[in-house]
Amino acid sequence: MSKILVENTFLNKELLDKAKKDKVKLIFDRYKEQQPQCPFGLTGICCKACFQGPCRIIPNAGKLQGICGANGDLIVARNLLRSAAAGASSHSDHAKEAVLALLKISQGKAKAYQIKDTNKVKDFAKLLGKNNSQNSNKLAENVALEALEDFRRQEGLFHKSEGDYLNWLRIRATKERIQLWKKLNILPISSDSETSHALHQTTMGNDADSLHIFYSLLKIGLVDGYSGLTMATDIQDMIFGTPYLTKSEANLGVLQEDYVNIIVHGHVPLLSEKVMEWSKKLKKEAEAGLV
């Protein structure tokens, strides 16, 4: 597997050889140790939804149902929806973190950050029908509050203007797509309620219709795409500026032996942007003899 996946460069080969010499296990080694992997898990017909199991479907042995009565189709559908709900909750939580940051910035509660793309704030305030102010911070606050509705909405219970489904889907998807999703009854009410419902739906003793669960899977996909990935991208553009083409360096060659190398893992830029900002600031101070 390592020969297939690792880019064939001198540097990568050198590091692989070093890891082997130092007896450091890499992902490729752990993959080999896991072989052969469980065929029931690979095909999705292993169920761990309750503590009566785990159950597995073995058609050749006549084992077609789990202890609760779930067949292979239902087990596969449950597993897929639970995995999708976990992914959607991760992306939505990422978006929520960015939205809360925007809200605090707009209210003057996060002095370390500024709104760098005010034009995008204005554009989205207009799309959301909240452009009733000339003040950039007020517009940003309005945008953030409308974004937060996509996490707390409960079918119009809080106020009539909150809508029936995701604001970000309403302003980012085409009318044709929205009409189709409405016809299929898969327009998500809010991120938090839909991911919570997915876990409820796939718990033992609840939904036993695999096709119905697959419709919920489509709904969770919309949650992931709109109140997750798209919202996070848009809000981060407002805070850090919309990206543009630039030259950069990548791969292991960016590490320098005589430097302090700091690697920040993840793609939420709230911390990593500040690390980059301060590294440049400290470099200037060092060159000026201040450090």
N, C-alpha and C positions, 0 to 999 in steps of 0.2 A: 504493500500500500504506500509506503514512504517513497518508493521510486516513482509512483504514479502522481502523487499529489505535491511533492516538494519541487519547487522551481529549480531547474538544473543550473545553478550558478555556483561558482567557486566558494563564495561566502557561505551559502547554505550548506554545502557539502562539508566545509570546514567546521561549522557549528554542529552539524550532525555527528561528525567524527569526534568532536570534543565531548558532546553529550554522552556518546557511547563510552569513551575513555573514562569519563567522570562518573559513569554508572547512573546517569540522570535519565529517568524514564520519560519519554515523550509520548504524545498522543498516538503515534504510530505503534509504539511498543504496547501501550495499553489496549489498543485496538486488537492487536494480535493475541494478547492474553485473553481477550473476551471470546475468541473463536472456539467452537462454533456458537454463534448467537442463537438465542431461543427462537425457533421457527414460529411459535405461537405469537410471540411478541412482535416479530417482524411482519406477520400478516394481519396483526391487529385483532386477533381472536382470543386474546387473553384479557380477562376482566378482573379488576381489583377494586371495583366500585363499592364493595362492602366487605365486612369481615367474615362472611360465610365462605368467601373464596380464598385465594384466587381460583377462578374457573377458566377452563379452556375448551374450545370446540374442536373435536376430533371426528370429522365425518366418517373416516374409514372404520373407526371403532364404534360408530353409532352414537357418539356423544354429541348431540346436536343442540343441547340447551345447558345453560348454567343452572346452578341451584335455584335461583329465583325464577327461572323459566326463560331468561333472555336467550335468543338465538344468535347466530353469528352476525347477521345483519345489524341487530340491535347493539351488540357489543362493539362492532366497528364504528357505528354511528356515534355511540356514547363516547368512545375514546377520542374520535376526531373532534367532536364538539368541545370536550374538556380541554384538549390540547389547544384548540383555537381560542377558547375563552382565556386560557392562561396567556397566550401570545397577545391577544387584544388588550387584556388588562395591563400587560407590561408596556405596550405602546401608548395606551391611554394614560397610564400613570406618568409616563415621560411627558406627554402633552400637558397634563395637569400641572406638573412641576413648572413647566415653562409659562403656563398661563398665570399661575400664582406669582411667579417672579414678575411678569408684566404688570400684574395688578399692584404689587408692592412698589415697583418702580414708578408707576403712574401716580401713586399716592405719596410719594416721597419717602417711602419706608425702606428703600434699598439704595442707599447713596452710592454704592460701589458700581452700579450699573446705570447706563443711559439708553434711551430709545434711539437707535441709530438710523432706522428707516421710517421716518415720520410719514413719508408718502404712502407706504404700504399700510400704515395705521389708518390714514385717511381713506384709502381705497376700501378697506375692510369695514370701517365704520359706516361707509356709504352702503356697501352691500348688505350690512346687517340692519340698516335703517336707523342707525344711532349717530348720525353725523350732525347733530344739532348743537355743535359747539365749535369754536375756532381754536380752542385751547388743545394743544397736542396731548398733554397729559390726561385731560378729561376724555378725549376721544379714545385714548389707549385704555383708560379705565372702563369705558363703555364696551369696548371690544373684549376685554378680559372677562367682564361680567356676563356677556353674551356667550362666550366660550364656556364659562363655568356652568351655564344652563345645560350644556350637553353632558354634564356629569350628574346633575341632580334632578332633571326634569321627571315629573311623575304624572304624565298625561294631563297637563294643564291645571293641576291642583293648586299650584302656588300663585300663578297669575295667568290671565288669558293670553297675554302676548308672548308667552314662552314657546308656543308652538306645539306641534304634535310629534316632531321627530328632530333629529340632530340639526342644529343651525349650520354646522360646517358642511353637512351633506347638502342642505338646502341651497347654500351659496356657491358650492364647488362642483356639484354634479349637474349634468344636463337635464333639462326638463323631461326629455324622452326617457332617460334612465329612471328618474324619480317616478314617473308615471308607471313604468314597468314594475318597479319595486313596490309601489303602492298596490298594484294589482296582485302581486304575489304575497302581499301582507308581510313584508320583511323590512319595512322602514324602522330603524331602531329608535326607541323613545329616548334613551340616554345610555351612556357607556356603562355606568355603574349598575344600573338596573338590568341591562341585558346580559352582562357577564355573570351577575348574581343569579339571574334566571336560568342561564345555561347550566350552572352547577346544580341548581335545584332540579331542572328538567332531567338531568342525567344521573340522578341519585336513584338507588334501587327503590322500586315501588311507585315510581312516577311515570314519566312518558315511556310507553313501550312501542311507539310507532316510529320506526327507523326513518321513514320518509319525512315525517314531521320534524324529527330531530335534524335532518339534513337542511330543511328550510331555516331552522334556527342557526345552522352553521353558516348559511349565506348571510343572515342578519349580523352575525358576529363578524363576518368578513367586512361588512360595511362599517361596523364600529371600529375595527382595526384600521381601516383605510381612512376614515374621515375624522373621527374624534381621537384618533391615534396619530398615524403617520402624517397626514395632511395638516392637521391642526398644529402638531409639534413643529413642523417645518415652517409654517406661516408665522407662528408666534416668535420662533427663534430668529426668523428673518427681521422681524420688527425690532427685536432687542439688539441683535448683533450685526444687522445689515444683511441685505440680500447678497448671496454669493456671486462671484464673477470669476471668469477664467483667470487662472494665475499659474505661474511656474512654482513647483515645490520639489521637495526631496522625499523619498519614501523608501521603505524596506529597511533591512537591518543596517545598511550603510550609513544611516543617519546617526547611529550611536558612535560616540567618540571616546576613545580610551582615556584621554587626559581631561575629560569633563565630567561634571555631575550630570548623569542622564536620568531624567524623570519621565517615566512612562505613565500616562493617565489612561486607564482602560475604560471604554464605554463611549457612547455617542451623545450624552447629554452635555452640552457645551458650557453650562453655567460655571463649572469649576475649571475646566480645561482652558477656557478663554482667559480666565484670570491668571492661570499659570503662565500662559503665553505672554500676556500683558506685562506681568511682573518680571519675567525673564528678560524681556527687552529693556525694561526700566532699570533693572539691576546691572545689565550689561553697560548701559550708558553711564551709570554711576561708577562702575568699576573703571571704565575708560577715563573717567574724569578724576579718578583717584579718591572717590568718596567712600569706597567700600574696602 
